[in-house]
Each structure stands twice: as structure tokens, then as C-alpha cells.
Amino acid sequence: MSQWDKLLAKIYSLSKDLRFHELRKVLESYGYVMNAPKKGSSHYTFRKPGCQPITIPKHEPIKRVYVEMVRQVVESEAENDENS
């Protein structure tokens, strides 16, 4: 199993030991662009044209709600790949 597959498996299982950089890697691989926070905030926003922005705080461990948001993106992208 590749590292990418292991990372996706952690996201699908809603693992509690995911790190911010792992979620960033997944979102950026699907075309999202990270916008840095302004004025000392720890919340990073990921944007992709035609999609809802996703805001994730850079605190570790990442809370389950944010992992669920990324899982929805992964599922949506997988569904789009199947339909192509």
C-alpha cells in the first residue's frame, strides 16, 4: 500500500492522529489553493473554483469535523473520477 493510499485510509477512517500538513497535501492534490491567515489567525482557508472554501485551523491534533470536511472532498473527487 502506497503512502498516498495509507493517507486516504486514515482520512476515510476519520483518524484522530492526522496532521495539518497531511490534510493540506490532500487538498492541494485536488486543486485547492491555501490562503494564509491574516493578522495572527491560525485558520487557513483552502479554495478551489466552483467549490465551497474549507477553513482548517492549524492546531494539532486536527478535530474530527475538519477531517470529515476533507473526507467529503476526497469522496466527491473520487466520484468525479469515476464519472469521467
Biopython code that builds the backbone (N, CA, C, O; Angstrom):
import numpy as np
from Bio.PDB.StructureBuilder import StructureBuilder

atoms = [
    (1, "MET", "N", (0.855, -1.174, 0.000)),
    (1, "MET", "CA", (0.000, 0.000, 0.000)),
    (1, "MET", "C", (0.899, 1.234, 0.000)),
    (1, "MET", "O", (1.813, 1.345, 0.818)),
    (2, "SER", "N", (0.633, 2.159, -0.923)),
    (2, "SER", "CA", (1.462, 3.363, -1.023)),
    (2, "SER", "C", (1.153, 4.332, 0.119)),
    (2, "SER", "O", (0.156, 4.183, 0.826)),
    (3, "GLN", "N", (2.018, 5.317, 0.282)),
    (3, "GLN", "CA", (1.804, 6.324, 1.325)),
    (3, "GLN", "C", (0.510, 7.088, 1.075)),
    (3, "GLN", "O", (-0.221, 7.422, 2.007)),
    (4, "TRP", "N", (0.239, 7.361, -0.208)),
    (4, "TRP", "CA", (-0.989, 8.081, -0.562)),
    (4, "TRP", "C", (-2.210, 7.265, -0.149)),
    (4, "TRP", "O", (-3.152, 7.810, 0.426)),
    (5, "ASP", "N", (-2.201, 5.970, -0.436)),
    (5, "ASP", "CA", (-3.319, 5.104, -0.057)),
    (5, "ASP", "C", (-3.484, 5.045, 1.458)),
    (5, "ASP", "O", (-4.605, 5.039, 1.966)),
    (6, "LYS", "N", (-2.366, 5.003, 2.176)),
    (6, "LYS", "CA", (-2.429, 4.990, 3.641)),
    (6, "LYS", "C", (-3.025, 6.288, 4.170)),
    (6, "LYS", "O", (-3.812, 6.279, 5.117)),
    (7, "LEU", "N", (-2.644, 7.406, 3.553)),
    (7, "LEU", "CA", (-3.173, 8.704, 3.971)),
    (7, "LEU", "C", (-4.679, 8.769, 3.718)),
    (7, "LEU", "O", (-5.433, 9.227, 4.577)),
    (8, "LEU", "N", (-5.111, 8.319, 2.563)),
    (8, "LEU", "CA", (-6.548, 8.311, 2.261)),
    (8, "LEU", "C", (-7.305, 7.378, 3.210)),
    (8, "LEU", "O", (-8.428, 7.679, 3.615)),
    (9, "ALA", "N", (-6.692, 6.251, 3.560)),
    (9, "ALA", "CA", (-7.324, 5.324, 4.503)),
    (9, "ALA", "C", (-7.504, 5.988, 5.873)),
    (9, "ALA", "O", (-8.528, 5.796, 6.528)),
    (10, "LYS", "N", (-6.510, 6.766, 6.302)),
    (10, "LYS", "CA", (-6.626, 7.489, 7.574)),
    (10, "LYS", "C", (-7.764, 8.501, 7.523)),
    (10, "LYS", "O", (-8.482, 8.689, 8.505)),
    (11, "ILE", "N", (-7.923, 9.147, 6.377)),
    (11, "ILE", "CA", (-8.997, 10.133, 6.238)),
    (11, "ILE", "C", (-10.350, 9.438, 6.234)),
    (11, "ILE", "O", (-11.277, 9.889, 6.907)),
    (12, "TYR", "N", (-10.476, 8.347, 5.486)),
    (12, "TYR", "CA", (-11.751, 7.617, 5.445)),
    (12, "TYR", "C", (-12.141, 7.080, 6.815)),
    (12, "TYR", "O", (-13.326, 7.022, 7.144)),
    (13, "SER", "N", (-11.155, 6.688, 7.615)),
    (13, "SER", "CA", (-11.459, 6.153, 8.940)),
    (13, "SER", "C", (-11.615, 7.253, 9.994)),
    (13, "SER", "O", (-11.846, 6.966, 11.169)),
    (14, "LEU", "N", (-11.489, 8.508, 9.568)),
    (14, "LEU", "CA", (-11.587, 9.666, 10.465)),
    (14, "LEU", "C", (-10.593, 9.553, 11.622)),
    (14, "LEU", "O", (-10.933, 9.769, 12.786)),
    (15, "SER", "N", (-9.377, 9.214, 11.271)),
    (15, "SER", "CA", (-8.315, 9.034, 12.257)),
    (15, "SER", "C", (-8.107, 10.300, 13.086)),
    (15, "SER", "O", (-8.246, 11.417, 12.589)),
    (16, "LYS", "N", (-7.774, 10.100, 14.347)),
    (16, "LYS", "CA", (-7.541, 11.228, 15.245)),
    (16, "LYS", "C", (-6.092, 11.708, 15.226)),
    (16, "LYS", "O", (-5.768, 12.721, 15.845)),
    (17, "ASP", "N", (-5.224, 10.991, 14.524)),
    (17, "ASP", "CA", (-3.813, 11.386, 14.533)),
    (17, "ASP", "C", (-3.356, 12.031, 13.221)),
    (17, "ASP", "O", (-2.172, 11.989, 12.886)),
    (18, "LEU", "N", (-4.289, 12.622, 12.486)),
    (18, "LEU", "CA", (-3.928, 13.339, 11.262)),
    (18, "LEU", "C", (-3.315, 14.685, 11.611)),
    (18, "LEU", "O", (-3.667, 15.293, 12.621)),
    (19, "ARG", "N", (-2.415, 15.136, 10.789)),
    (19, "ARG", "CA", (-1.724, 16.410, 10.983)),
    (19, "ARG", "C", (-2.171, 17.394, 9.909)),
    (19, "ARG", "O", (-2.662, 17.000, 8.851)),
    (20, "PHE", "N", (-1.995, 18.670, 10.197)),
    (20, "PHE", "CA", (-2.394, 19.716, 9.270)),
    (20, "PHE", "C", (-1.723, 19.534, 7.915)),
    (20, "PHE", "O", (-2.372, 19.661, 6.877)),
    (21, "HIS", "N", (-0.436, 19.241, 7.920)),
    (21, "HIS", "CA", (0.286, 19.119, 6.642)),
    (21, "HIS", "C", (-0.235, 17.964, 5.794)),
    (21, "HIS", "O", (-0.134, 18.003, 4.567)),
    (22, "GLU", "N", (-0.791, 16.938, 6.434)),
    (22, "GLU", "CA", (-1.360, 15.821, 5.672)),
    (22, "GLU", "C", (-2.653, 16.241, 4.974)),
    (22, "GLU", "O", (-2.872, 15.911, 3.809)),
    (23, "LEU", "N", (-3.508, 16.974, 5.699)),
    (23, "LEU", "CA", (-4.741, 17.450, 5.086)),
    (23, "LEU", "C", (-4.430, 18.454, 3.980)),
    (23, "LEU", "O", (-5.090, 18.472, 2.941)),
    (24, "ARG", "N", (-3.424, 19.284, 4.213)),
    (24, "ARG", "CA", (-3.013, 20.259, 3.198)),
    (24, "ARG", "C", (-2.563, 19.540, 1.923)),
    (24, "ARG", "O", (-2.923, 19.940, 0.816)),
    (25, "LYS", "N", (-1.786, 18.495, 2.086)),
    (25, "LYS", "CA", (-1.288, 17.733, 0.942)),
    (25, "LYS", "C", (-2.441, 17.171, 0.119)),
    (25, "LYS", "O", (-2.414, 17.231, -1.110)),
    (26, "VAL", "N", (-3.443, 16.630, 0.786)),
    (26, "VAL", "CA", (-4.585, 16.042, 0.091)),
    (26, "VAL", "C", (-5.377, 17.126, -0.646)),
    (26, "VAL", "O", (-5.700, 16.970, -1.823)),
    (27, "LEU", "N", (-5.687, 18.215, 0.046)),
    (27, "LEU", "CA", (-6.476, 19.272, -0.582)),
    (27, "LEU", "C", (-5.746, 19.889, -1.767)),
    (27, "LEU", "O", (-6.353, 20.148, -2.806)),
    (28, "GLU", "N", (-4.450, 20.123, -1.617)),
    (28, "GLU", "CA", (-3.691, 20.716, -2.719)),
    (28, "GLU", "C", (-3.583, 19.755, -3.898)),
    (28, "GLU", "O", (-3.514, 20.198, -5.045)),
    (29, "SER", "N", (-3.569, 18.463, -3.642)),
    (29, "SER", "CA", (-3.505, 17.500, -4.736)),
    (29, "SER", "C", (-4.801, 17.499, -5.556)),
    (29, "SER", "O", (-4.799, 17.102, -6.721)),
    (30, "TYR", "N", (-5.900, 17.943, -4.948)),
    (30, "TYR", "CA", (-7.171, 18.026, -5.652)),
    (30, "TYR", "C", (-7.438, 19.429, -6.201)),
    (30, "TYR", "O", (-8.558, 19.729, -6.616)),
    (31, "GLY", "N", (-6.430, 20.277, -6.207)),
    (31, "GLY", "CA", (-6.555, 21.580, -6.837)),
    (31, "GLY", "C", (-6.922, 22.731, -5.928)),
    (31, "GLY", "O", (-7.148, 23.840, -6.411)),
    (32, "TYR", "N", (-6.989, 22.508, -4.653)),
    (32, "TYR", "CA", (-7.278, 23.592, -3.723)),
    (32, "TYR", "C", (-6.013, 24.413, -3.496)),
    (32, "TYR", "O", (-4.903, 23.879, -3.504)),
    (33, "VAL", "N", (-6.192, 25.710, -3.294)),
    (33, "VAL", "CA", (-5.078, 26.616, -3.036)),
    (33, "VAL", "C", (-5.228, 27.142, -1.613)),
    (33, "VAL", "O", (-6.303, 27.595, -1.220)),
    (34, "MET", "N", (-4.144, 27.079, -0.844)),
    (34, "MET", "CA", (-4.186, 27.520, 0.543)),
    (34, "MET", "C", (-3.946, 29.017, 0.620)),
    (34, "MET", "O", (-2.995, 29.535, 0.034)),
    (35, "ASN", "N", (-4.815, 29.711, 1.348)),
    (35, "ASN", "CA", (-4.637, 31.127, 1.627)),
    (35, "ASN", "C", (-4.180, 31.258, 3.073)),
    (35, "ASN", "O", (-4.825, 30.750, 3.989)),
    (36, "ALA", "N", (-3.063, 31.944, 3.263)),
    (36, "ALA", "CA", (-2.522, 32.127, 4.607)),
    (36, "ALA", "C", (-3.426, 33.051, 5.421)),
    (36, "ALA", "O", (-4.069, 33.946, 4.871)),
    (37, "PRO", "N", (-3.470, 32.829, 6.719)),
    (37, "PRO", "CA", (-4.297, 33.684, 7.575)),
    (37, "PRO", "C", (-3.698, 35.080, 7.693)),
    (37, "PRO", "O", (-2.514, 35.298, 7.435)),
    (38, "LYS", "N", (-4.547, 36.012, 8.090)),
    (38, "LYS", "CA", (-4.098, 37.390, 8.272)),
    (38, "LYS", "C", (-4.184, 37.760, 9.742)),
    (38, "LYS", "O", (-5.044, 37.272, 10.475)),
    (39, "LYS", "N", (-3.300, 38.610, 10.147)),
    (39, "LYS", "CA", (-3.306, 39.186, 11.495)),
    (39, "LYS", "C", (-3.255, 38.144, 12.604)),
    (39, "LYS", "O", (-4.019, 38.229, 13.566)),
    (40, "GLY", "N", (-2.378, 37.176, 12.484)),
    (40, "GLY", "CA", (-2.128, 36.247, 13.573)),
    (40, "GLY", "C", (-3.124, 35.120, 13.751)),
    (40, "GLY", "O", (-3.039, 34.382, 14.732)),
    (41, "SER", "N", (-4.055, 34.966, 12.844)),
    (41, "SER", "CA", (-5.016, 33.877, 12.963)),
    (41, "SER", "C", (-4.331, 32.547, 12.655)),
    (41, "SER", "O", (-3.317, 32.509, 11.959)),
    (42, "SER", "N", (-4.885, 31.478, 13.171)),
    (42, "SER", "CA", (-4.337, 30.148, 12.903)),
    (42, "SER", "C", (-5.213, 29.371, 11.924)),
    (42, "SER", "O", (-4.983, 28.183, 11.698)),
    (43, "HIS", "N", (-6.207, 30.024, 11.344)),
    (43, "HIS", "CA", (-7.139, 29.360, 10.436)),
    (43, "HIS", "C", (-6.728, 29.602, 8.986)),
    (43, "HIS", "O", (-6.639, 30.741, 8.528)),
    (44, "TYR", "N", (-6.480, 28.503, 8.279)),
    (44, "TYR", "CA", (-6.086, 28.557, 6.874)),
    (44, "TYR", "C", (-7.293, 28.197, 6.024)),
    (44, "TYR", "O", (-8.036, 27.271, 6.350)),
    (45, "THR", "N", (-7.488, 28.931, 4.929)),
    (45, "THR", "CA", (-8.613, 28.681, 4.036)),
    (45, "THR", "C", (-8.098, 28.085, 2.737)),
    (45, "THR", "O", (-7.140, 28.581, 2.143)),
    (46, "PHE", "N", (-8.747, 27.019, 2.311)),
    (46, "PHE", "CA", (-8.414, 26.349, 1.058)),
    (46, "PHE", "C", (-9.547, 26.628, 0.080)),
    (46, "PHE", "O", (-10.719, 26.408, 0.387)),
    (47, "ARG", "N", (-9.179, 27.119, -1.109)),
    (47, "ARG", "CA", (-10.178, 27.495, -2.101)),
    (47, "ARG", "C", (-9.914, 26.786, -3.425)),
    (47, "ARG", "O", (-8.774, 26.542, -3.820)),
    (48, "LYS", "N", (-11.026, 26.465, -4.094)),
    (48, "LYS", "CA", (-10.965, 25.884, -5.431)),
    (48, "LYS", "C", (-12.150, 26.448, -6.202)),
    (48, "LYS", "O", (-13.268, 26.461, -5.685)),
    (49, "PRO", "N", (-11.928, 26.917, -7.436)),
    (49, "PRO", "CA", (-13.040, 27.466, -8.208)),
    (49, "PRO", "C", (-14.185, 26.463, -8.330)),
    (49, "PRO", "O", (-13.977, 25.293, -8.649)),
    (50, "GLY", "N", (-15.389, 26.944, -8.072)),
    (50, "GLY", "CA", (-16.572, 26.102, -8.180)),
    (50, "GLY", "C", (-16.874, 25.269, -6.956)),
    (50, "GLY", "O", (-17.842, 24.509, -6.952)),
    (51, "CYS", "N", (-16.070, 25.392, -5.920)),
    (51, "CYS", "CA", (-16.263, 24.606, -4.686)),
    (51, "CYS", "C", (-16.336, 25.530, -3.478)),
    (51, "CYS", "O", (-15.827, 26.651, -3.495)),
    (52, "GLN", "N", (-16.976, 25.033, -2.437)),
    (52, "GLN", "CA", (-17.035, 25.777, -1.178)),
    (52, "GLN", "C", (-15.641, 25.870, -0.568)),
    (52, "GLN", "O", (-14.896, 24.891, -0.603)),
    (53, "PRO", "N", (-15.268, 27.021, -0.009)),
    (53, "PRO", "CA", (-13.979, 27.093, 0.676)),
    (53, "PRO", "C", (-13.999, 26.250, 1.947)),
    (53, "PRO", "O", (-15.040, 26.068, 2.578)),
    (54, "ILE", "N", (-12.836, 25.748, 2.299)),
    (54, "ILE", "CA", (-12.692, 24.934, 3.507)),
    (54, "ILE", "C", (-11.694, 25.638, 4.419)),
    (54, "ILE", "O", (-10.573, 25.937, 4.009)),
    (55, "THR", "N", (-12.102, 25.899, 5.649)),
    (55, "THR", "CA", (-11.229, 26.556, 6.616)),
    (55, "THR", "C", (-10.832, 25.549, 7.688)),
    (55, "THR", "O", (-11.676, 24.902, 8.308)),
    (56, "ILE", "N", (-9.509, 25.436, 7.888)),
    (56, "ILE", "CA", (-8.974, 24.480, 8.858)),
    (56, "ILE", "C", (-7.989, 25.189, 9.766)),
    (56, "ILE", "O", (-7.060, 25.833, 9.279)),
    (57, "PRO", "N", (-8.170, 25.087, 11.084)),
    (57, "PRO", "CA", (-7.191, 25.688, 11.997)),
    (57, "PRO", "C", (-5.935, 24.826, 12.065)),
    (57, "PRO", "O", (-6.000, 23.599, 11.979)),
    (58, "LYS", "N", (-4.800, 25.486, 12.220)),
    (58, "LYS", "CA", (-3.538, 24.747, 12.295)),
    (58, "LYS", "C", (-3.246, 24.418, 13.759)),
    (58, "LYS", "O", (-2.294, 24.925, 14.351)),
    (59, "HIS", "N", (-4.081, 23.569, 14.316)),
    (59, "HIS", "CA", (-3.899, 23.047, 15.668)),
    (59, "HIS", "C", (-3.776, 21.544, 15.531)),
    (59, "HIS", "O", (-4.390, 20.937, 14.653)),
    (60, "GLU", "N", (-2.996, 20.961, 16.384)),
    (60, "GLU", "CA", (-2.851, 19.508, 16.300)),
    (60, "GLU", "C", (-3.173, 18.901, 17.646)),
    (60, "GLU", "O", (-2.764, 19.447, 18.671)),
    (61, "PRO", "N", (-3.879, 17.810, 17.684)),
    (61, "PRO", "CA", (-4.402, 17.071, 16.539)),
    (61, "PRO", "C", (-5.581, 17.803, 15.911)),
    (61, "PRO", "O", (-6.234, 18.630, 16.548)),
    (62, "ILE", "N", (-5.836, 17.480, 14.647)),
    (62, "ILE", "CA", (-6.938, 18.080, 13.906)),
    (62, "ILE", "C", (-8.247, 17.478, 14.412)),
    (62, "ILE", "O", (-8.357, 16.262, 14.574)),
    (63, "LYS", "N", (-9.230, 18.327, 14.656)),
    (63, "LYS", "CA", (-10.523, 17.834, 15.136)),
    (63, "LYS", "C", (-11.255, 17.062, 14.043)),
    (63, "LYS", "O", (-11.060, 17.289, 12.849)),
    (64, "ARG", "N", (-12.083, 16.164, 14.483)),
    (64, "ARG", "CA", (-12.806, 15.258, 13.586)),
    (64, "ARG", "C", (-13.636, 16.000, 12.541)),
    (64, "ARG", "O", (-13.710, 15.556, 11.395)),
    (65, "VAL", "N", (-14.252, 17.105, 12.904)),
    (65, "VAL", "CA", (-15.114, 17.837, 11.982)),
    (65, "VAL", "C", (-14.345, 18.288, 10.738)),
    (65, "VAL", "O", (-14.899, 18.307, 9.638)),
    (66, "TYR", "N", (-13.071, 18.650, 10.909)),
    (66, "TYR", "CA", (-12.271, 19.091, 9.772)),
    (66, "TYR", "C", (-11.844, 17.903, 8.900)),
    (66, "TYR", "O", (-11.753, 18.016, 7.678)),
    (67, "VAL", "N", (-11.588, 16.786, 9.539)),
    (67, "VAL", "CA", (-11.245, 15.577, 8.782)),
    (67, "VAL", "C", (-12.466, 15.139, 7.965)),
    (67, "VAL", "O", (-12.320, 14.672, 6.835)),
    (68, "GLU", "N", (-13.666, 15.287, 8.534)),
    (68, "GLU", "CA", (-14.890, 14.945, 7.807)),
    (68, "GLU", "C", (-15.048, 15.817, 6.567)),
    (68, "GLU", "O", (-15.474, 15.327, 5.521)),
    (69, "MET", "N", (-14.710, 17.110, 6.670)),
    (69, "MET", "CA", (-14.798, 18.001, 5.514)),
    (69, "MET", "C", (-13.857, 17.544, 4.402)),
    (69, "MET", "O", (-14.224, 17.549, 3.228)),
    (70, "VAL", "N", (-12.647, 17.151, 4.779)),
    (70, "VAL", "CA", (-11.678, 16.696, 3.783)),
    (70, "VAL", "C", (-12.136, 15.360, 3.196)),
    (70, "VAL", "O", (-11.958, 15.116, 2.003)),
    (71, "ARG", "N", (-12.715, 14.508, 4.015)),
    (71, "ARG", "CA", (-13.214, 13.226, 3.512)),
    (71, "ARG", "C", (-14.303, 13.446, 2.466)),
    (71, "ARG", "O", (-14.359, 12.718, 1.475)),
    (72, "GLN", "N", (-15.164, 14.434, 2.672)),
    (72, "GLN", "CA", (-16.194, 14.748, 1.685)),
    (72, "GLN", "C", (-15.561, 15.183, 0.363)),
    (72, "GLN", "O", (-16.056, 14.829, -0.706)),
    (73, "VAL", "N", (-14.482, 15.940, 0.430)),
    (73, "VAL", "CA", (-13.773, 16.362, -0.784)),
    (73, "VAL", "C", (-13.205, 15.141, -1.496)),
    (73, "VAL", "O", (-13.345, 15.012, -2.713)),
    (74, "VAL", "N", (-12.566, 14.245, -0.749)),
    (74, "VAL", "CA", (-11.965, 13.047, -1.337)),
    (74, "VAL", "C", (-13.043, 12.192, -2.000)),
    (74, "VAL", "O", (-12.859, 11.716, -3.120)),
    (75, "GLU", "N", (-14.162, 11.999, -1.314)),
    (75, "GLU", "CA", (-15.257, 11.205, -1.869)),
    (75, "GLU", "C", (-15.824, 11.857, -3.123)),
    (75, "GLU", "O", (-16.116, 11.172, -4.104)),
    (76, "SER", "N", (-15.980, 13.162, -3.095)),
    (76, "SER", "CA", (-16.500, 13.893, -4.253)),
    (76, "SER", "C", (-15.551, 13.778, -5.445)),
    (76, "SER", "O", (-15.994, 13.564, -6.574)),
    (77, "GLU", "N", (-14.251, 13.919, -5.199)),
    (77, "GLU", "CA", (-13.266, 13.814, -6.273)),
    (77, "GLU", "C", (-13.213, 12.385, -6.830)),
    (77, "GLU", "O", (-13.059, 12.199, -8.037)),
    (78, "ALA", "N", (-13.339, 11.389, -5.967)),
    (78, "ALA", "CA", (-13.339, 10.006, -6.422)),
    (78, "ALA", "C", (-14.560, 9.734, -7.286)),
    (78, "ALA", "O", (-14.477, 9.028, -8.291)),
    (79, "GLU", "N", (-15.692, 10.297, -6.890)),
    (79, "GLU", "CA", (-16.925, 10.140, -7.666)),
    (79, "GLU", "C", (-16.786, 10.821, -9.033)),
    (79, "GLU", "O", (-17.233, 10.281, -10.045)),
    (80, "ASN", "N", (-16.170, 11.995, -9.059)),
    (80, "ASN", "CA", (-15.959, 12.712, -10.326)),
    (80, "ASN", "C", (-15.028, 11.911, -11.242)),
    (80, "ASN", "O", (-15.228, 11.881, -12.456)),
    (81, "ASP", "N", (-14.021, 11.270, -10.667)),
    (81, "ASP", "CA", (-13.096, 10.454, -11.475)),
    (81, "ASP", "C", (-13.811, 9.264, -12.096)),
    (81, "ASP", "O", (-13.530, 8.887, -13.233)),
    (82, "GLU", "N", (-14.733, 8.675, -11.347)),
    (82, "GLU", "CA", (-15.468, 7.524, -11.856)),
    (82, "GLU", "C", (-16.390, 7.927, -12.993)),
    (82, "GLU", "O", (-16.587, 7.158, -13.934)),
    (83, "ASN", "N", (-16.959, 9.129, -12.917)),
    (83, "ASN", "CA", (-17.888, 9.604, -13.944)),
    (83, "ASN", "C", (-17.179, 10.110, -15.193)),
    (83, "ASN", "O", (-17.818, 10.310, -16.226)),
    (84, "SER", "N", (-15.882, 10.319, -15.113)),
    (84, "SER", "CA", (-15.128, 10.839, -16.270)),
    (84, "SER", "C", (-14.812, 9.758, -17.265)),
    (84, "SER", "O", (-14.186, 10.026, -18.290)),
]
sb = StructureBuilder()
sb.init_structure("model")
sb.init_model(0)
sb.init_chain("A")
sb.init_seg("    ")
for serial, (resi, resn, name, xyz) in enumerate(atoms, 1):
    if name == "N":
        sb.init_residue(resn, " ", resi, " ")
    sb.init_atom(name, np.array(xyz, "f"), 0.0, 1.0, " ", f" {name:<3s}", serial, name[0])
structure = sb.get_structure()
